[in-house]
Amino acid sequence: MYPNLKAEMIRYGIKAKDIAALLGVTPAMVYSKMSCRTKVGFSLDKAIKIRDTYFPAIRLEDLFANKTNHAI
């Protein structure tokens, strides 16, 4: 669902468990949202929290694009 987010997580060594701890959810929930197992992705406030904490130099629209170069 979020190929750019996945790529940046790999680049910076951020794990789903890190994002889960930040958001107060389980790693399974993060995996579900990232792999289209749920119909609802990250809420705007959670997306901003992820970006601000781990990827502040990346535009929100780019980080959470659902396809490369196409924002949600």
CORGIJO-V981520 format. One record per helix or strand of 3 or more residues. SS is the DSSP state (A for helix, B for strand). FROM is the first residue (numbers start at 0). TO is the last residue. If there is no record, write none. Layout:
# CORGIJO-V981520
SS_FROM_TO ; SS_FROM_TO
This chain:
# CORGIJO-V981520
A_2_11 ; A_15_22 ; A_26_33 ; A_43_53 ; A_59_62
